[in-house]
Amino acid sequence: MAHHLRERNGIYYYRAVLTPSIRKFFNEKREICFSTSTNLLEKAKKTAKILDNNLYLIKRAVYMNLNDSIVQSFVNSFMRIKLSKSIKEHSFLNKKLDVDFLNALNAYFKQNLIEGEFPEILVKDVNNIVCVAGVLDDKDKQAAEQTLLEKNILTLNYLISKLEKSSLLFDDKQEQKFLDDEDLDDSNGSLDKPDTVFVSKP
């Protein structure tokens, strides 16, 4: 059975131990456990994979010392995925969280670039470059750090653009399906059926 999944009374449950660094964002809970609302293992695995990815992003955000409000927004997205039922909705929310995370990471890198600092999470990459290139003086190492940081920002800009288009496309398809369903209902309904009124939330 997939990691983090437990079967109980024919229903699969998602269970994960929370690392100390992120517990404050989950009301100091040591672990989370909730139903995936399915008795199908493959469907439960897909849900677990999405939830695992979200927990990883939350841990990375804390590790990078991103603002608490940003981390909390990731946790809120995680909880929305927990409450959603369909895999398609899970996937859509997961893409949205990926975009939010990459935007936060991009902002973090840009701030480091402005302040002339180098993010801790890229130190290993620079050390690998130094090992390949041989001995570098401080000036060359700083130049390598800046180049690496700039390339990461450019890559993130590209990835964010691609993910946003993908999420928007998915959203448009969902909206079109909803409109098509409405048209089908209207064609099957009676002539004296009252108009449906949609009230948007503030």
RALIN-V809482 format. One record per residue. RES is the residue in one letter. PHI is phi in radians with two decimals (999 if undefined). PSI is psi in degrees with one decimal (999 if undefined). Layout:
RES/PHI/PSI, RES/PHI/PSI
This chain:
M/999/148.4, A/-1.08/147.3, H/-1.02/140.1, H/1.38/0.4, L/-1.88/136.7, R/-2.31/138.9, E/-1.72/131.5, R/-2.48/119.0, N/0.94/38.0, G/1.46/-3.8, I/-1.98/140.0, Y/-1.55/135.7, Y/-2.02/144.5, Y/-1.70/127.3, R/-2.37/131.4, A/-2.52/136.2, V/-1.41/132.3, L/-1.60/132.2, T/-1.20/149.7, P/-0.92/-32.1, S/-1.15/-23.5, I/-1.96/0.3, R/-1.11/-32.2, K/-1.12/-23.2, F/-1.48/-6.4, F/-2.12/36.2, N/0.98/38.5, E/1.09/21.3, K/-1.25/143.8, R/-1.48/-24.1, E/-2.69/163.3, I/-2.17/143.7, C/-2.63/125.8, F/-2.73/162.3, S/-1.30/142.7, T/-1.54/-1.6, S/1.06/31.6, T/-2.56/150.3, N/-1.83/9.0, L/-1.72/118.9, L/-1.07/-44.4, E/-1.09/-40.1, K/-1.17/-40.8, A/-1.12/-37.4, K/-1.09/-41.0, K/-1.12/-42.5, T/-1.11/-44.7, A/-1.08/-39.5, K/-1.09/-41.7, I/-1.15/-43.6, L/-1.15/-39.3, D/-1.05/-42.7, N/-1.07/-41.0, N/-1.16/-41.8, L/-1.10/-37.8, Y/-1.09/-43.7, L/-1.12/-38.3, I/-1.11/-44.2, K/-1.13/-38.9, R/-1.15/-39.0, A/-1.11/-40.1, V/-1.18/-42.3, Y/-1.04/-35.8, M/-1.46/1.7, N/1.05/37.9, L/-1.21/157.6, N/-0.92/140.9, D/-1.01/-34.8, S/-1.16/-33.7, I/-1.18/-46.3, V/-1.06/-41.8, Q/-1.12/-33.9, S/-1.15/-34.2, F/-1.17/-40.7, V/-1.11/-40.4, N/-1.09/-39.6, S/-1.13/-39.2, F/-1.03/-43.1, M/-1.20/-32.9, R/-1.16/-38.7, I/-1.12/-39.7, K/-1.03/-39.8, L/-1.42/-25.2, S/-1.25/152.8, K/-1.82/-39.6, S/-1.51/149.2, I/-1.11/-37.0, K/-1.07/-42.5, E/-1.17/-39.5, H/-0.98/-48.7, S/-1.09/-41.3, F/-1.12/-47.2, L/-1.12/-34.6, N/-1.14/-41.3, K/-1.10/-40.7, K/-1.09/-41.1, L/-1.17/-38.9, D/-1.00/-43.4, V/-1.12/-45.3, D/-1.06/-42.5, F/-1.14/-46.1, L/-1.12/-36.6, N/-1.10/-42.9, A/-1.14/-41.8, L/-1.12/-40.2, N/-1.11/-43.6, A/-1.10/-37.8, Y/-1.11/-45.4, F/-1.13/-43.0, K/-1.10/-39.1, Q/-1.13/-39.4, N/-1.10/-39.5, L/-1.12/-43.7, I/-1.10/-41.2, E/-1.48/-0.8, G/1.25/24.3, E/-1.88/164.9, F/-2.10/124.7, P/-1.12/138.5, E/-1.00/-35.1, I/-1.22/-11.9, L/-1.80/-1.3, V/-1.04/-42.1, K/-1.05/-40.4, D/-1.12/-41.7, V/-1.14/-40.6, N/-1.08/-36.3, N/-1.14/-39.6, I/-1.11/-42.7, V/-1.10/-40.1, C/-1.10/-39.6, V/-1.27/-43.1, A/-1.35/-19.2, G/1.66/-163.8, V/-1.21/126.5, L/-2.08/143.1, D/-1.36/173.0, D/-1.03/-39.2, K/-1.11/-44.9, D/-1.16/-37.8, K/-1.14/-40.8, Q/-1.12/-39.0, A/-1.13/-39.9, A/-1.14/-40.1, E/-1.10/-45.7, Q/-1.14/-42.4, T/-1.08/-44.1, L/-1.10/-42.9, L/-1.10/-44.5, E/-1.11/-40.3, K/-1.17/-36.6, N/-1.12/-38.6, I/-1.14/-44.0, L/-1.10/-41.8, T/-1.11/-42.3, L/-1.13/-39.3, N/-1.02/-42.3, Y/-1.16/-47.9, L/-1.09/-41.5, I/-1.09/-43.5, S/-1.05/-44.9, K/-1.15/-43.7, L/-1.18/-38.3, E/-1.12/-40.5, K/-1.12/-41.3, S/-1.11/-43.9, S/-1.16/-40.2, L/-1.14/-40.9, L/-1.08/-43.9, F/-1.09/-42.8, D/-1.10/-42.1, D/-1.10/-40.3, K/-1.13/-39.9, Q/-1.11/-41.4, E/-1.15/-41.2, Q/-1.14/-38.7, K/-1.10/-40.4, F/-1.11/-43.4, L/-1.16/-39.5, D/-1.10/-39.8, D/-1.13/-38.5, E/-1.12/-42.8, D/-1.08/-39.4, L/-1.14/-41.0, D/-1.11/-40.7, D/-1.13/-39.4, S/-1.22/-25.9, N/-1.64/-9.5, G/-1.50/172.7, S/-1.45/162.7, L/-1.22/-28.4, D/-1.65/16.9, K/-1.18/127.7, P/-1.16/150.6, D/-1.14/144.8, T/-1.49/132.8, V/-1.90/125.6, F/-1.80/128.9, V/-1.98/118.4, S/-1.39/143.4, K/-1.27/144.8, P/-1.16/999
